[in-house]
Amino acid sequence: MTSRRKQLTEDMKAAIRQAAAELFAERGYPSVTMREIAKQAGCSHTAIYLYFKNKEELLQQIAIPSLLELENGFLAEMENPALSPMDKLLAVCRRYVVFCLSNGSLHTVLFMSGSVRVDDPAPALEINVIRNRLFAHMKAALEQAMPGAATKDAETAINEARVLFYYIQGYVSTYTSHEEPTALLLERILPIFDFGIVTLLRGIKSH
């Protein structure tokens, strides 16, 4: 393949990914067809399959790089020796909120489309392997911030992590359609978010 043709191929693949991301965010992953993605990208409904074999592959190519970047951020916070366990938990949770609100409605595609249970031991898709690792990092940060967590049974531990995630996801959903500049919004709401995490932990500890 000549360099010119290779560049055209990469440009078309990028256009298809962009069109898919926009449509997934606007209408939801299940409702969008490959034909619609091709039309928005300026590609024929048959030629799109020369670039991506199906919608599932498209989703993974859109989501995986961003999810891996978020995971690296989680690990950086958790491995920071200057932070206390509670500060590590807050930092990890904040990273998730900032990531989601910076991606607008696309965050539901990145995290929810085609997702599986967080305790699935062997997800078939790489995207779900990464999603479940992200949840596991949150769970680990929560356990480190709670004295005595190691003595809890596995079901209690994972349910407490689920409760934390429900709180975080609800917070994100509240502000997903905001019109305020993201930087100003985050400056205003993150202190309230931190207060919520601390309050939630108090409730879990007293349970």
C-alpha positions in Angstrom: 0.0 0.0 0.0 1.4 3.4 -1.0 1.9 6.0 1.7 -0.9 8.1 0.1 -3.4 5.2 0.1 -2.4 4.3 3.6 -3.1 7.9 4.8 -6.5 7.9 3.1 -7.3 4.6 4.8 -6.3 6.0 8.2 -8.3 9.2 7.5 -11.4 7.2 6.7 -11.0 5.0 9.8 -10.7 8.1 11.9 -13.8 9.6 10.3 -15.8 6.4 10.9 -14.7 6.3 14.6 -15.7 9.9 15.0 -19.1 9.4 13.4 -19.7 6.3 15.5 -18.7 8.1 18.8 -21.1 11.0 17.9 -24.0 8.7 17.1 -23.4 6.4 20.1 -23.4 9.4 22.4 -26.4 11.0 20.8 -28.7 7.9 20.4 -27.2 5.1 22.4 -25.0 2.3 21.2 -27.8 -0.3 20.7 -29.8 2.0 18.4 -27.1 2.9 15.9 -26.5 0.8 12.8 -23.3 0.4 10.8 -25.2 1.8 7.8 -25.9 5.0 9.7 -22.3 5.3 10.8 -21.1 4.9 7.3 -23.5 7.6 6.0 -22.4 10.1 8.6 -18.7 9.3 7.9 -19.1 9.7 4.2 -18.5 6.0 3.5 -20.6 3.5 1.6 -22.6 1.0 3.7 -20.6 -1.8 2.2 -17.1 -0.2 2.3 -17.3 0.4 6.0 -16.7 -3.3 6.6 -13.4 -3.0 4.9 -12.3 -0.9 7.9 -14.2 -2.4 10.8 -15.8 -5.9 10.9 -18.7 -4.9 13.1 -20.1 -2.3 15.5 -18.5 -4.1 18.5 -15.0 -3.7 17.1 -15.8 0.0 16.5 -16.9 0.5 20.1 -13.7 -1.1 21.4 -11.4 1.0 19.2 -13.2 4.1 20.4 -13.2 3.3 24.1 -10.1 1.3 24.9 -7.4 4.0 24.5 -9.4 6.4 26.8 -10.1 3.7 29.4 -6.5 2.7 29.5 -5.5 6.4 30.0 -7.9 6.6 32.9 -6.6 3.4 34.4 -3.0 4.8 34.3 -4.4 7.8 36.2 -6.0 5.6 38.8 -2.7 3.7 39.3 -0.7 6.9 39.6 -2.9 8.1 42.4 -2.9 4.8 44.2 0.9 4.5 44.0 1.5 8.1 45.2 3.4 7.8 48.6 2.5 11.3 49.5 -1.2 10.6 49.8 -3.0 9.0 52.7 -5.4 6.1 51.9 -8.4 8.4 52.2 -6.7 10.9 49.9 -6.0 8.1 47.4 -9.6 7.1 47.3 -10.8 10.7 46.8 -8.2 11.2 44.0 -9.3 8.0 42.2 -13.0 8.9 42.4 -12.3 12.5 41.3 -10.4 11.2 38.3 -13.5 9.2 37.3 -15.8 12.2 37.7 -13.4 14.6 35.7 -13.0 12.0 33.0 -16.8 11.4 32.6 -17.8 15.1 32.7 -15.0 16.0 30.2 -16.4 13.4 27.8 -20.0 14.5 28.1 -22.7 11.9 27.1 -20.0 9.8 25.4 -19.0 8.5 28.9 -22.1 6.3 28.9 -20.8 4.6 25.8 -17.3 4.3 27.2 -18.5 2.6 30.4 -22.0 1.1 29.9 -22.5 0.0 26.3 -22.1 -3.8 26.1 -21.0 -4.0 29.7 -21.0 -7.1 31.9 -21.2 -7.7 35.7 -18.2 -6.3 37.6 -17.7 -9.8 39.1 -17.5 -11.5 35.8 -14.3 -13.6 36.1 -13.6 -13.7 32.3 -15.2 -11.1 30.1 -15.1 -12.0 26.4 -14.3 -8.5 25.3 -11.2 -6.5 26.1 -13.2 -3.4 26.8 -15.0 -5.2 29.6 -11.7 -6.6 31.0 -10.5 -3.0 31.4 -13.9 -1.7 32.8 -13.8 -4.4 35.4 -10.2 -3.6 36.3 -11.2 0.1 36.8 -13.9 -1.1 39.2 -11.4 -3.3 41.0 -9.1 -0.3 41.4 -11.9 1.7 43.0 -12.7 -1.3 45.2 -9.1 -1.6 46.3 -8.8 2.2 47.1 -12.0 1.9 49.1 -10.7 -1.0 51.1 -7.5 0.7 51.9 -9.3 3.7 53.2 -11.5 1.6 55.5 -9.8 0.0 58.5 -10.9 -3.6 59.0 -12.0 -4.1 55.4 -9.7 -7.1 55.0 -11.9 -9.0 57.5 -15.1 -8.6 55.5 -16.5 -11.4 53.3 -16.1 -11.1 49.6 -19.8 -10.4 48.9 -19.9 -7.5 51.5 -16.7 -6.0 50.1 -17.9 -6.0 46.5 -21.3 -4.6 47.5 -19.7 -1.8 49.3 -17.7 -1.0 46.2 -20.9 -1.1 44.2 -22.6 1.4 46.5 -19.6 3.7 46.1 -19.8 3.4 42.3 -23.6 4.1 42.4 -22.9 7.3 44.2 -20.2 8.4 41.8 -22.3 7.4 38.7 -25.3 9.3 40.1 -23.2 12.4 40.7 -21.9 12.2 37.1 -25.4 11.8 35.7 -26.6 14.8 37.5 -24.1 17.1 35.7 -23.7 15.3 32.3 -25.8 17.8 30.4 -24.4 20.9 32.1 -24.0 24.1 30.1 -21.4 25.6 32.5 -17.7 25.4 31.4 -16.4 22.1 32.6 -13.4 23.6 34.5 -15.7 26.0 36.4 -18.2 23.3 37.1 -15.6 21.0 38.5 -14.2 23.7 40.7 -17.6 24.3 42.1 -18.8 20.7 42.6 -15.7 18.6 43.5 -15.7 19.8 47.1 -19.3 18.7 47.5 -18.4 15.4 45.8 -15.5 14.9 48.3 -17.9 15.6 51.2 -20.3 12.9 49.8 -17.6 10.3 49.6 -16.5 11.0 53.2 -20.2 10.9 54.4 -20.7 7.6 52.5 -17.7 6.0 54.1 -19.0 7.0 57.5 -22.2 5.3 56.8 -20.5 2.1 55.5 -18.2 2.0 58.6 -21.2 2.3 61.0 -23.2 -0.4 59.2 
